[in-house]
Amino acid sequence: MLKFWKWYKNCLAVHPVKTQVISSGLIWGTGDIAAQAVTHYTARTRPTIVLDHDHQDDNKEFKINWKRVSTTSLFGLGFVGPVGHFWYEGLDRFIRSRLMLRPNSFRFVATKVVVDGFLFGPLDLLVFFTYMGFSTGKSVPQIKEDVKRDFLPAFVLEGGVWPIVQVANFRFIPVRYQLLYVNFFCLLDSCFLSWVEQQQDAPWKQWLKSILPLK
């Protein structure tokens, strides 16, 4: 493990963008495999009344949908890796040079968390759900409905976790390793987003939307 870490740090120093892109793709693909496993398990244990042939389908052996894995991996490769790399570099530069805040101070970290949470966070969710819609052949109206269905639940639930993650990130992690740190949690996040996208019109989504309606 130590040798792998040294090798990764060397790759990050020599080819920062390429390393971030490849690692993001691998992590998001792995997260989607986990999401498929979670979705399969919850479908088998969900207490619903179904026909016999449907019940048999739910109890089939778990098989990985490699097409979906590759689709999700491409999101990591094409968006999270390159955009995330330049986002964290640019955010740090902007806070330091334009706002003139002292590095690692309370205001410095808090400003980063707020800007990241209300700019990059929503953008990441919007791009993810839109991309997943187009990748499955859905029309623009269908994608709009999916975004309305999935965006708010994901944003609210993630809003309770990511600020805590990012406080530690912006306070203790050097800028060049911040995306690596985030990618570690993206393993869980990609699993979560894939699971949310696969939940369709689940009752908990309807309940959340009734509390916080999104027009």
C-alpha positions as CSV (number, residue, x, y, z in Angstrom):
1,M,0.0,0.0,0.0
2,L,2.9,2.4,0.8
3,K,4.5,1.7,-2.5
4,F,1.2,2.4,-4.3
5,W,0.8,5.7,-2.4
6,K,4.3,6.7,-3.4
7,W,3.7,5.8,-7.0
8,Y,0.4,7.7,-7.0
9,K,2.0,10.8,-5.5
10,N,4.7,10.6,-8.2
11,C,2.1,10.4,-10.9
12,L,0.2,13.3,-9.4
13,A,3.3,15.4,-9.4
14,V,4.3,14.5,-13.0
15,H,0.9,14.3,-14.6
16,P,-1.6,16.0,-12.2
17,V,-4.6,16.4,-14.6
18,K,-4.2,12.9,-16.2
19,T,-3.8,11.3,-12.8
20,Q,-6.9,13.0,-11.4
21,V,-9.0,12.1,-14.5
22,I,-8.1,8.4,-14.5
23,S,-8.5,8.0,-10.7
24,S,-11.9,9.8,-10.8
25,G,-13.1,7.5,-13.6
26,L,-12.0,4.4,-11.7
27,I,-13.6,5.6,-8.4
28,W,-16.9,6.5,-10.0
29,G,-17.1,3.2,-11.8
30,T,-16.4,1.3,-8.6
31,G,-19.0,3.3,-6.8
32,D,-21.6,2.4,-9.5
33,I,-20.9,-1.3,-9.0
34,A,-21.5,-0.8,-5.3
35,A,-24.7,1.1,-6.1
36,Q,-25.9,-1.7,-8.4
37,A,-25.3,-4.2,-5.5
38,V,-27.2,-2.0,-3.1
39,T,-30.1,-1.6,-5.5
40,H,-30.3,-5.3,-6.2
41,Y,-30.3,-6.1,-2.5
42,T,-32.9,-3.5,-1.6
43,A,-35.1,-4.8,-4.5
44,R,-34.9,-8.3,-3.1
45,T,-35.8,-7.3,0.5
46,R,-38.5,-4.7,-0.3
47,P,-41.8,-5.9,1.1
48,T,-44.0,-5.6,-1.9
49,I,-46.7,-7.8,-3.4
50,V,-45.6,-9.0,-6.8
51,L,-46.4,-11.7,-9.3
52,D,-44.4,-15.0,-9.2
53,H,-42.3,-14.2,-12.3
54,D,-41.5,-10.7,-10.9
55,H,-40.4,-12.3,-7.6
56,Q,-38.2,-14.7,-9.4
57,D,-36.6,-11.8,-11.3
58,D,-35.8,-10.0,-7.9
59,N,-34.1,-13.2,-6.6
60,K,-31.9,-13.7,-9.6
61,E,-28.1,-13.8,-9.0
62,F,-26.6,-10.3,-9.0
63,K,-24.9,-9.4,-12.3
64,I,-23.0,-6.3,-12.9
65,N,-24.3,-4.0,-15.7
66,W,-21.0,-3.1,-17.3
67,K,-22.6,-0.7,-19.7
68,R,-23.9,1.4,-16.8
69,V,-20.5,1.1,-15.1
70,S,-18.7,2.4,-18.2
71,T,-21.3,5.2,-18.5
72,T,-20.7,6.3,-14.9
73,S,-16.9,6.0,-15.2
74,L,-17.0,8.3,-18.2
75,F,-18.7,10.9,-16.0
76,G,-15.7,10.7,-13.6
77,L,-13.3,10.8,-16.5
78,G,-14.9,13.6,-18.4
79,F,-16.3,15.8,-15.7
80,V,-15.2,15.1,-12.1
81,G,-11.5,14.6,-12.8
82,P,-10.7,17.6,-15.1
83,V,-13.3,20.0,-13.7
84,G,-12.5,19.1,-10.1
85,H,-8.8,19.5,-10.6
86,F,-9.1,23.1,-11.9
87,W,-12.0,23.9,-9.5
88,Y,-9.9,23.3,-6.4
89,E,-6.9,25.1,-7.8
90,G,-8.9,28.0,-9.0
91,L,-11.0,28.3,-5.8
92,D,-7.9,28.4,-3.6
93,R,-6.2,31.0,-5.9
94,F,-9.4,33.2,-5.9
95,I,-9.8,33.1,-2.1
96,R,-6.2,34.0,-1.5
97,S,-5.6,36.7,-4.2
98,R,-9.0,38.3,-4.6
99,L,-10.6,38.1,-1.1
100,M,-7.2,38.3,0.6
101,L,-8.1,35.9,3.3
102,R,-5.5,34.3,5.5
103,P,-5.0,30.6,4.6
104,N,-6.5,28.1,7.1
105,S,-8.3,30.8,9.0
106,F,-11.9,30.4,9.9
107,R,-13.1,32.8,7.3
108,F,-10.8,31.2,4.7
109,V,-12.2,27.7,5.3
110,A,-15.8,28.8,5.7
111,T,-15.8,30.8,2.5
112,K,-14.4,27.8,0.6
113,V,-17.1,25.5,2.0
114,V,-19.9,27.9,1.2
115,V,-18.7,28.6,-2.3
116,D,-18.1,24.9,-3.0
117,G,-21.4,23.9,-1.6
118,F,-23.5,26.4,-3.5
119,L,-21.7,26.5,-6.8
120,F,-19.8,23.3,-7.5
121,G,-22.1,21.0,-5.6
122,P,-25.3,21.8,-7.4
123,L,-23.5,21.9,-10.8
124,D,-22.1,18.4,-10.1
125,L,-25.5,17.1,-9.4
126,L,-27.1,18.8,-12.3
127,V,-24.5,17.5,-14.8
128,F,-24.6,14.0,-13.3
129,F,-28.4,13.6,-13.6
130,T,-28.5,15.2,-17.0
131,Y,-25.7,13.1,-18.4
132,M,-27.2,9.9,-17.0
133,G,-30.5,10.8,-18.7
134,F,-28.9,11.4,-22.1
135,S,-26.7,8.3,-21.8
136,T,-29.9,6.1,-21.4
137,G,-31.5,7.7,-24.5
138,K,-34.1,9.8,-22.7
139,S,-35.6,12.9,-24.3
140,V,-35.1,16.4,-22.9
141,P,-38.5,16.6,-21.3
142,Q,-37.9,13.3,-19.6
143,I,-34.5,14.5,-18.3
144,K,-36.1,17.6,-16.9
145,E,-38.6,15.5,-15.0
146,D,-35.8,13.3,-13.7
147,V,-33.8,16.3,-12.6
148,K,-36.8,17.7,-10.8
149,R,-37.4,14.3,-9.2
150,D,-33.7,13.5,-8.2
151,F,-31.9,16.9,-7.7
152,L,-33.6,18.2,-4.5
153,P,-33.4,14.9,-2.6
154,A,-29.8,14.4,-3.5
155,F,-28.9,18.0,-2.7
156,V,-30.6,18.0,0.7
157,L,-29.1,14.7,1.8
158,E,-25.6,15.5,0.5
159,G,-25.9,18.9,2.2
160,G,-25.8,17.2,5.6
161,V,-22.5,15.4,4.8
162,W,-20.3,17.3,2.3
163,P,-19.8,20.5,4.4
164,I,-18.2,18.4,7.2
165,V,-16.0,16.6,4.6
166,Q,-15.0,19.9,3.0
167,V,-14.2,21.6,6.3
168,A,-11.5,19.0,7.0
169,N,-10.4,19.1,3.3
170,F,-9.9,22.9,3.1
171,R,-8.4,23.1,6.6
172,F,-5.9,20.3,6.6
173,I,-5.3,19.0,3.1
174,P,-2.8,20.7,0.7
175,V,-4.5,22.0,-2.5
176,R,-2.8,19.5,-4.8
177,Y,-4.3,16.6,-2.8
178,Q,-7.8,18.0,-2.2
179,L,-9.3,16.3,-5.2
180,L,-7.7,13.0,-4.1
181,Y,-9.3,13.5,-0.7
182,V,-12.6,14.3,-2.2
183,N,-12.3,11.3,-4.6
184,F,-12.1,9.0,-1.6
185,F,-15.5,10.2,-0.4
186,C,-16.7,10.2,-4.0
187,L,-16.5,6.4,-3.9
188,L,-19.4,6.6,-1.5
189,D,-21.0,9.6,-3.2
190,S,-21.0,8.0,-6.6
191,C,-22.6,5.0,-5.1
192,F,-25.2,7.3,-3.4
193,L,-26.0,9.3,-6.6
194,S,-26.3,6.2,-8.7
195,W,-28.6,4.7,-6.1
196,V,-30.7,7.9,-6.0
197,E,-30.9,7.9,-9.8
198,Q,-32.1,4.3,-9.8
199,Q,-34.8,4.9,-7.2
200,Q,-37.2,6.5,-9.6
201,D,-40.3,7.8,-7.8
202,A,-39.6,6.2,-4.5
203,P,-41.9,7.1,-1.6
204,W,-39.1,8.9,0.4
205,K,-38.5,11.2,-2.6
206,Q,-42.2,12.1,-2.8
207,W,-42.2,12.8,0.9
208,L,-39.2,15.0,0.7
209,K,-40.5,16.9,-2.3
210,S,-43.8,17.5,-0.5
211,I,-41.8,19.2,2.3
212,L,-39.5,21.2,0.0
213,P,-41.3,21.6,-3.3
214,L,-39.1,22.3,-6.3
215,K,-40.9,24.2,-9.1
